[in-house]
């Protein structure tokens, strides 16, 4: 069965992907969850400015952990309060790790 994947379901490529890939994935997920146009999300503004709450942050942290094949702190979106800072952290932290296997 050949099922086509949406952009938000595709692996990031490298373990964490380039910061731009990480940003694009998170922008797509935030826009979807918060019902805002992706173009309205500025990577330099705090997530809270877009209406991100702890429930959505926790869910997105879990999705990122699954994609990266690792554990991430539940406070990730609060420790790195902008998309730019979060993407840079994930890129630095995980690009030296082996790519997780996907089914």
N, C-alpha and C positions, 0 to 999 in steps of 0.2 A: 504494500500500500504506500503510495507516494503522496504524502500530505505536504502541501506547501506551508511554510512557516511565515508568520508575520515578522516585521522588522524587530519587534520587541522580544520575539522568541529566539532569534538567531544568536548563536554564540558570539562573543566579542572578538574572536580570532585568537589573539594572544591571550594569556591568562587573564589579564585585566584589560587588555586593549589599550590603544593610544588614548590619551586624555580626551581627545575629540570624539572617539568612539564611545567612551564611557559617558561623556556628556550627552551625546545624541541618544543613547539608550535611556538615560535617566530623564531627559527632556520628554521623550516619547511617553514614558510611563507616567511621569508627573502630569503631563497634559491629559492623558487618558483618565487618570484617577481624579484629577481636580477639575476636569471638564473646562480646560482653558486651551486656547490655541497655542501650539508649540512655540510660535514666534513671540508670544508674550512672556516667555520664561527667559530672564536675563541671568546668565551664569554667575554674575558678580553680586546679585542680590541674595539676601538670606531666604532660605526655603520658606520660612514663616510668612514672608511677604506674599507668597503665592497661595497661602492658606493650608500649608502642609501641617497636619496634626500628628500626634504620636501614633495613632493607629496606622495611617498611611506610611509613615516613616518606618515603623516596625515591619510592615508588609514588604516594603521596597528593600529594606535591609535583608530580609529573608530571601527575596528573589536574587539580590546581588550575591549573597553567600552561596546560593545554589549554583549560580552561573560561574562563580569563581572556585567552587569546590572547597570552601573553607568556612570557618566560623567568623562572624563579624559581630562587634559589640552592638547591643540593642540601641545604644546611644550614638551610633555612627553619624546620623544626620544632625545631631546636636553638637558633636565634637568637630565636625566639618560643616559649618552652617551655610556654606554657599556651594553651588554646583561646581564651580571652578576649584575650590579647595578640596572637595570630596574627590573629584576626578583625578586631581594631581596626587592625592594621597594613595588612591587605589592603584594608579599607574606605578608609582614608586614602590609601593609595598608588595605588589603581586606580579610584576613582570619578570622577576627572576625565578618564579616558581614554575614547575612543569604544568603544561596544559592538562586540565582534567579531561578524562575520557567521557564521551557522550555516546548514548545508545543510538 
